[in-house]
């Protein structure tokens, strides 16, 4: 591996260590339905996002709520000296990618068969603290 490539890889690795994230893979919900909820919480303060997901009646909101709690827990593990209430966390990024699609056949009239596509998705939640964002902007 060349020096430039190694330096770039090290830089990516250190940036990833500074991010607080959680990933859910192969969630058995269509990406289109999950993106509706992801758009709803993107950029929101963490407590507000949890409230939005808790009182939403969509089935995918329960999975996204658990994922957001996992991201908060990851933040707490990396920042044991800081208090959660003082940090003012917010949802920095949420993105939903398409996972694998299971293809099934359903019998149809006159000897035909209809294809059923059971979609899944991968969800990534990245949270950040407002105090860290303002510190990096002032430098």
MDAnalysis code that builds the backbone (N, CA, C; Angstrom):
import MDAnalysis as mda
import numpy as np

u = mda.Universe.empty(417, n_residues=139, atom_resindex=np.repeat(np.arange(139), 3), trajectory=True)
u.add_TopologyAttr("name", ["N", "CA", "C"] * 139)
u.add_TopologyAttr("resid", np.arange(1, 140))
u.add_TopologyAttr("resname", ["UNK", "UNK", "UNK", "UNK", "UNK", "UNK", "UNK", "UNK", "UNK", "UNK", "UNK", "UNK", "UNK", "UNK", "UNK", "UNK", "UNK", "UNK", "UNK", "UNK", "UNK", "UNK", "UNK", "UNK", "UNK", "UNK", "UNK", "UNK", "UNK", "UNK", "UNK", "UNK", "UNK", "UNK", "UNK", "UNK", "UNK", "UNK", "UNK", "UNK", "UNK", "UNK", "UNK", "UNK", "UNK", "UNK", "UNK", "UNK", "UNK", "UNK", "UNK", "UNK", "UNK", "UNK", "UNK", "UNK", "UNK", "UNK", "UNK", "UNK", "UNK", "UNK", "UNK", "UNK", "UNK", "UNK", "UNK", "UNK", "UNK", "UNK", "UNK", "UNK", "UNK", "UNK", "UNK", "UNK", "UNK", "UNK", "UNK", "UNK", "UNK", "UNK", "UNK", "UNK", "UNK", "UNK", "UNK", "UNK", "UNK", "UNK", "UNK", "UNK", "UNK", "UNK", "UNK", "UNK", "UNK", "UNK", "UNK", "UNK", "UNK", "UNK", "UNK", "UNK", "UNK", "UNK", "UNK", "UNK", "UNK", "UNK", "UNK", "UNK", "UNK", "UNK", "UNK", "UNK", "UNK", "UNK", "UNK", "UNK", "UNK", "UNK", "UNK", "UNK", "UNK", "UNK", "UNK", "UNK", "UNK", "UNK", "UNK", "UNK", "UNK", "UNK", "UNK", "UNK", "UNK", "UNK", "UNK"])
u.atoms.positions = np.array([
    [0.849, -1.179, 0.000],
    [0.000, 0.000, 0.000],
    [0.891, 1.236, 0.000],
    [0.557, 2.198, -0.849],
    [1.345, 3.412, -0.937],
    [1.145, 4.322, 0.265],
    [2.033, 5.266, 0.406],
    [2.002, 6.163, 1.568],
    [0.761, 7.050, 1.543],
    [0.414, 7.538, 0.357],
    [-0.757, 8.407, 0.261],
    [-2.036, 7.657, 0.636],
    [-2.141, 6.431, 0.155],
    [-3.316, 5.608, 0.438],
    [-3.392, 5.271, 1.935],
    [-2.238, 4.975, 2.531],
    [-2.194, 4.655, 3.952],
    [-2.580, 5.872, 4.796],
    [-2.084, 7.043, 4.410],
    [-2.430, 8.268, 5.150],
    [-3.921, 8.564, 5.070],
    [-4.471, 8.370, 3.891],
    [-5.909, 8.607, 3.706],
    [-6.728, 7.621, 4.533],
    [-6.277, 6.358, 4.572],
    [-6.976, 5.344, 5.364],
    [-6.898, 5.671, 6.856],
    [-5.755, 6.121, 7.318],
    [-5.611, 6.514, 8.730],
    [-6.497, 7.706, 9.053],
    [-6.580, 8.660, 8.127],
    [-7.433, 9.831, 8.341],
    [-8.907, 9.416, 8.436],
    [-9.328, 8.507, 7.548],
    [-10.712, 8.018, 7.601],
    [-10.994, 7.282, 8.900],
    [-10.001, 6.529, 9.359],
    [-10.159, 5.764, 10.589],
    [-10.317, 6.684, 11.801],
    [-9.529, 7.755, 11.859],
    [-9.640, 8.682, 12.992],
    [-10.958, 9.457, 12.931],
    [-11.411, 9.800, 11.729],
    [-12.704, 10.484, 11.609],
    [-13.837, 9.581, 12.058],
    [-13.735, 8.306, 11.760],
    [-14.782, 7.362, 12.152],
    [-14.817, 7.169, 13.669],
    [-13.661, 7.242, 14.310],
    [-13.618, 7.123, 15.766],
    [-14.288, 8.308, 16.450],
    [-14.272, 9.465, 15.805],
    [-14.888, 10.659, 16.379],
    [-16.392, 10.701, 16.141],
    [-16.911, 9.834, 15.267],
    [-18.352, 9.791, 15.010],
    [-19.032, 8.862, 15.996],
    [-20.268, 9.208, 16.331],
    [-21.072, 8.378, 17.221],
    [-22.232, 7.867, 16.390],
    [-22.231, 6.553, 16.124],
    [-23.204, 6.037, 15.175],
    [-23.696, 4.658, 15.592],
    [-24.786, 4.259, 14.953],
    [-25.330, 2.918, 15.112],
    [-25.875, 2.497, 13.754],
    [-25.763, 1.195, 13.461],
    [-26.173, 0.670, 12.158],
    [-27.106, -0.511, 12.377],
    [-28.202, -0.521, 11.631],
    [-29.141, -1.643, 11.635],
    [-29.145, -2.226, 10.236],
    [-28.827, -3.518, 10.136],
    [-28.760, -4.145, 8.822],
    [-29.868, -5.174, 8.668],
    [-30.312, -5.347, 7.440],
    [-31.339, -6.318, 7.065],
    [-32.615, -6.163, 7.876],
    [-33.077, -4.940, 8.014],
    [-34.344, -4.668, 8.689],
    [-35.471, -5.011, 7.710],
    [-36.407, -5.885, 8.095],
    [-37.420, -6.365, 7.136],
    [-38.557, -5.377, 6.892],
    [-38.203, -4.171, 6.512],
    [-39.170, -3.139, 6.148],
    [-38.696, -2.542, 4.833],
    [-39.610, -2.102, 4.019],
    [-39.162, -1.535, 2.754],
    [-38.442, -0.205, 3.007],
    [-37.421, 0.098, 2.208],
    [-36.673, 1.334, 2.410],
    [-37.542, 2.578, 2.272],
    [-38.540, 2.514, 1.428],
    [-39.412, 3.665, 1.219],
    [-40.166, 4.036, 2.490],
    [-40.641, 3.010, 3.218],
    [-41.364, 3.260, 4.468],
    [-40.426, 3.764, 5.562],
    [-39.206, 3.243, 5.580],
    [-38.249, 3.663, 6.604],
    [-37.748, 5.078, 6.344],
    [-37.634, 5.464, 5.071],
    [-37.157, 6.818, 4.758],
    [-38.127, 7.893, 5.223],
    [-39.423, 7.575, 5.260],
    [-40.397, 8.536, 5.771],
    [-40.077, 8.913, 7.219],
    [-39.727, 7.915, 8.027],
    [-39.387, 8.166, 9.417],
    [-38.012, 8.807, 9.555],
    [-37.071, 8.399, 8.713],
    [-35.731, 8.969, 8.776],
    [-35.759, 10.461, 8.457],
    [-36.573, 10.854, 7.483],
    [-36.696, 12.267, 7.139],
    [-37.320, 13.060, 8.281],
    [-38.166, 12.396, 9.047],
    [-38.864, 13.072, 10.138],
    [-37.912, 13.423, 11.285],
    [-36.904, 12.573, 11.557],
    [-36.035, 12.831, 12.705],
    [-34.699, 13.473, 12.334],
    [-34.395, 13.565, 11.063],
    [-33.108, 14.128, 10.652],
    [-32.990, 15.578, 11.104],
    [-31.884, 15.896, 11.800],
    [-31.636, 17.256, 12.264],
    [-32.319, 17.611, 13.568],
    [-33.119, 16.725, 14.115],
    [-33.847, 17.001, 15.360],
    [-32.939, 16.772, 16.566],
    [-33.297, 17.407, 17.664],
    [-32.640, 17.145, 18.938],
    [-33.020, 15.722, 19.362],
    [-32.127, 15.021, 20.053],
    [-32.290, 13.590, 20.295],
    [-33.560, 13.272, 21.086],
    [-33.837, 14.034, 22.133],
    [-35.034, 13.753, 22.936],
    [-36.306, 13.968, 22.128],
    [-36.313, 14.989, 21.293],
    [-37.480, 15.242, 20.436],
    [-37.646, 14.114, 19.415],
    [-36.532, 13.642, 18.858],
    [-36.588, 12.545, 17.885],
    [-37.116, 11.272, 18.536],
    [-36.693, 10.994, 19.771],
    [-37.200, 9.816, 20.482],
    [-38.696, 9.923, 20.729],
    [-39.155, 11.130, 21.080],
    [-40.593, 11.328, 21.289],
    [-41.381, 11.136, 19.999],
    [-40.848, 11.665, 18.907],
    [-41.529, 11.506, 17.619],
    [-41.667, 10.034, 17.245],
    [-40.611, 9.271, 17.486],
    [-40.646, 7.855, 17.130],
    [-41.515, 7.050, 18.090],
    [-41.493, 7.417, 19.357],
    [-42.258, 6.654, 20.344],
    [-43.762, 6.760, 20.098],
    [-44.222, 7.945, 19.720],
    [-45.657, 8.162, 19.558],
    [-46.118, 8.062, 18.109],
    [-45.271, 7.526, 17.249],
    [-45.663, 7.281, 15.878],
    [-46.238, 5.870, 15.795],
    [-47.291, 5.683, 14.999],
    [-47.942, 4.377, 14.963],
    [-47.395, 3.455, 13.870],
    [-46.341, 3.861, 13.167],
    [-45.761, 2.993, 12.140],
    [-44.887, 1.924, 12.803],
    [-44.873, 0.743, 12.204],
    [-44.130, -0.378, 12.778],
    [-42.621, -0.142, 12.703],
    [-42.163, 0.554, 11.696],
    [-40.739, 0.800, 11.536],
    [-40.201, 1.780, 12.574],
    [-41.069, 2.557, 13.194],
    [-40.606, 3.541, 14.172],
    [-40.027, 2.874, 15.413],
    [-40.506, 1.696, 15.776],
    [-39.978, 0.982, 16.946],
    [-38.517, 0.581, 16.705],
    [-38.232, 0.108, 15.502],
    [-36.868, -0.309, 15.182],
    [-35.926, 0.888, 15.110],
    [-36.410, 1.985, 14.568],
    [-35.592, 3.189, 14.468],
    [-35.364, 3.805, 15.847],
    [-36.347, 3.687, 16.718],
    [-36.196, 4.185, 18.088],
    [-35.101, 3.404, 18.824],
    [-35.104, 2.079, 18.684],
    [-34.070, 1.266, 19.320],
    [-32.692, 1.590, 18.748],
    [-32.636, 1.867, 17.471],
    [-31.368, 2.207, 16.835],
    [-30.837, 3.540, 17.351],
    [-31.722, 4.503, 17.537],
    [-31.321, 5.805, 18.066],
    [-30.843, 5.673, 19.509],
    [-31.514, 4.839, 20.299],
    [-31.056, 4.587, 21.672],
    [-29.676, 3.930, 21.670],
    [-29.416, 3.070, 20.714],
    [-28.105, 2.436, 20.591],
    [-27.027, 3.468, 20.247],
    [-27.345, 4.416, 19.374],
    [-26.389, 5.468, 19.024],
    [-26.088, 6.344, 20.239],
    [-27.113, 6.630, 21.054],
    [-26.907, 7.412, 22.273],
    [-26.008, 6.645, 23.242],
    [-26.233, 5.345, 23.352],
    [-25.410, 4.509, 24.219],
    [-23.959, 4.485, 23.735],
    [-23.755, 4.447, 22.425],
    [-22.393, 4.495, 21.881],
    [-21.722, 5.820, 22.215],
    [-22.478, 6.912, 22.191],
    [-21.940, 8.219, 22.570],
    [-21.527, 8.210, 24.033],
    [-22.359, 7.615, 24.893],
    [-22.047, 7.569, 26.320],
    [-20.803, 6.732, 26.589],
    [-20.612, 5.644, 25.847],
    [-19.431, 4.806, 26.038],
    [-18.146, 5.538, 25.671],
    [-18.194, 6.397, 24.669],
    [-16.998, 7.118, 24.252],
    [-16.765, 8.377, 25.076],
    [-17.814, 8.902, 25.720],
    [-17.714, 10.133, 26.508],
    [-18.206, 9.893, 27.923],
    [-17.459, 9.127, 28.681],
    [-17.903, 8.789, 30.028],
    [-17.820, 9.973, 30.979],
    [-16.939, 10.943, 30.683],
    [-16.777, 12.080, 31.592],
    [-17.847, 13.155, 31.386],
    [-18.559, 13.130, 30.269],
    [-19.567, 14.143, 29.968],
    [-20.950, 13.662, 30.367],
    [-21.818, 14.628, 30.696],
    [-23.200, 14.295, 31.031],
    [-24.055, 14.387, 29.779],
    [-25.014, 13.479, 29.683],
    [-25.885, 13.423, 28.510],
    [-26.768, 14.662, 28.419],
    [-27.229, 15.159, 29.557],
    [-28.142, 16.307, 29.568],
    [-27.448, 17.592, 29.132],
    [-26.144, 17.725, 29.438],
    [-25.417, 18.951, 29.116],
    [-24.898, 18.987, 27.691],
    [-24.858, 17.845, 27.020],
    [-24.192, 17.770, 25.726],
    [-25.045, 18.257, 24.560],
    [-26.355, 18.314, 24.718],
    [-27.296, 18.731, 23.660],
    [-27.030, 17.985, 22.345],
    [-27.298, 16.693, 22.372],
    [-27.107, 15.843, 21.196],
    [-28.212, 16.076, 20.171],
    [-27.868, 15.906, 18.910],
    [-28.853, 15.978, 17.842],
    [-28.528, 14.924, 16.798],
    [-29.523, 14.608, 15.980],
    [-29.356, 13.603, 14.927],
    [-28.698, 14.295, 13.747],
    [-27.436, 13.984, 13.525],
    [-26.680, 14.645, 12.465],
    [-27.042, 14.080, 11.098],
    [-27.000, 12.756, 10.983],
    [-27.313, 12.103, 9.709],
    [-28.128, 10.844, 9.959],
    [-29.062, 10.592, 9.069],
    [-29.785, 9.325, 9.020],
    [-29.898, 8.972, 7.552],
    [-29.426, 7.798, 7.189],
    [-29.649, 7.386, 5.814],
    [-30.051, 5.929, 5.759],
    [-30.913, 5.660, 4.787],
    [-31.494, 4.338, 4.611],
    [-31.072, 3.822, 3.242],
    [-30.402, 2.685, 3.242],
    [-29.975, 2.043, 1.998],
    [-30.785, 0.771, 1.789],
    [-30.936, 0.383, 0.553],
    [-31.687, -0.826, 0.255],
    [-30.862, -2.052, 0.605],
    [-31.497, -2.989, 1.268],
    [-30.853, -4.254, 1.604],
    [-31.200, -5.295, 0.559],
    [-31.086, -6.552, 0.937],
    [-31.398, -7.606, -0.017],
    [-32.908, -7.733, -0.186],
    [-33.304, -8.238, -1.325],
    [-34.705, -8.441, -1.642],
    [-34.963, -9.937, -1.776],
    [-35.894, -10.429, -0.983],
    [-36.285, -11.832, -1.093],
    [-37.375, -11.934, -2.145],
    [-37.194, -12.822, -3.093],
    [-38.171, -12.964, -4.170],
    [-38.993, -14.222, -3.932],
    [-40.299, -14.044, -3.928],
    [-41.222, -15.148, -3.705],
    [-42.232, -15.173, -4.835],
    [-42.894, -16.313, -5.000],
    [-43.927, -16.435, -6.031],
    [-45.275, -16.660, -5.370],
    [-46.292, -15.987, -5.879],
    [-47.653, -16.157, -5.389],
    [-48.496, -16.702, -6.539],
    [-49.261, -17.746, -6.303],
    [-50.110, -18.282, -7.372],
    [-51.120, -17.237, -7.849],
    [-51.340, -17.225, -9.145],
    [-52.261, -16.269, -9.749],
    [-53.248, -17.053, -10.624],
    [-54.309, -16.418, -11.083],
    [-55.307, -17.123, -11.903],
    [-54.732, -17.640, -13.221],
    [-55.340, -18.685, -13.720],
    [-55.029, -19.283, -15.016],
    [-53.598, -19.796, -15.096],
    [-53.115, -20.347, -14.000],
    [-51.812, -20.983, -14.002],
    [-50.622, -20.041, -13.989],
    [-50.865, -18.791, -13.796],
    [-49.756, -17.828, -13.758],
    [-49.195, -17.744, -12.349],
    [-48.108, -16.968, -12.212],
    [-47.520, -16.715, -10.893],
    [-47.083, -15.260, -10.849],
    [-47.392, -14.604, -9.744],
    [-46.964, -13.222, -9.532],
    [-45.740, -13.227, -8.630],
    [-44.793, -12.349, -8.937],
    [-43.586, -12.266, -8.130],
    [-43.821, -11.290, -6.967],
    [-43.523, -11.738, -5.774],
    [-43.592, -10.902, -4.574],
    [-42.165, -10.533, -4.199],
    [-41.907, -9.258, -4.012],
    [-40.587, -8.799, -3.608],
    [-40.659, -8.316, -2.161],
    [-40.007, -9.057, -1.257],
    [-39.956, -8.669, 0.155],
    [-38.660, -7.901, 0.358],
    [-38.781, -6.606, 0.508],
    [-37.611, -5.736, 0.573],
    [-37.112, -5.586, 2.007],
    [-35.846, -5.296, 2.126],
    [-35.266, -4.997, 3.428],
    [-34.358, -3.777, 3.262],
    [-33.862, -3.258, 4.381],
    [-33.036, -2.061, 4.298],
    [-31.940, -2.066, 5.353],
    [-30.981, -1.171, 5.171],
    [-29.917, -0.919, 6.131],
    [-30.052, 0.539, 6.558],
    [-30.091, 0.775, 7.874],
    [-30.261, 2.127, 8.403],
    [-29.008, 2.504, 9.187],
    [-28.516, 3.721, 8.988],
    [-27.383, 4.246, 9.734],
    [-27.784, 5.560, 10.374],
    [-27.556, 5.674, 11.685],
    [-27.857, 6.894, 12.428],
    [-26.553, 7.432, 12.989],
    [-26.273, 8.714, 12.748],
    [-25.083, 9.379, 13.279],
    [-25.561, 10.550, 14.116],
    [-25.123, 10.584, 15.376],
    [-25.501, 11.701, 16.244],
    [-24.256, 12.517, 16.566],
    [-24.478, 13.771, 16.949],
    [-23.369, 14.651, 17.264],
    [-23.816, 15.620, 18.343],
    [-22.862, 16.236, 18.992],
    [-23.147, 17.196, 20.049],
    [-23.030, 18.606, 19.487],
    [-23.933, 19.485, 19.885],
    [-23.884, 20.860, 19.398],
    [-22.643, 21.577, 19.895],
    [-22.172, 21.257, 21.098],
    [-20.979, 21.920, 21.636],
    [-19.745, 21.563, 20.823],
    [-19.634, 20.310, 20.354],
    [-18.491, 19.907, 19.541],
    [-18.533, 20.547, 18.163],
    [-19.734, 20.736, 17.634],
    [-19.870, 21.354, 16.317],
    [-19.441, 22.810, 16.386],
    [-19.853, 23.534, 17.433],
    [-19.484, 24.948, 17.544],
    [-18.001, 25.113, 17.824],
    [-17.398, 24.185, 18.579],
    [-15.959, 24.265, 18.833],
    [-15.149, 24.088, 17.552],
    [-15.567, 23.144, 16.701],
    [-14.836, 22.904, 15.461],
    [-15.030, 24.052, 14.472],
    [-16.150, 24.760, 14.540],
    [-16.377, 25.881, 13.630],
    [-15.578, 27.104, 14.036],
    [-15.320, 27.263, 15.337],
    [-14.567, 28.434, 15.788],
    [-13.087, 28.303, 15.517],
    [-12.561, 27.083, 15.322],
    [-11.112, 26.889, 15.068],
    [-10.710, 27.293, 13.707],
])
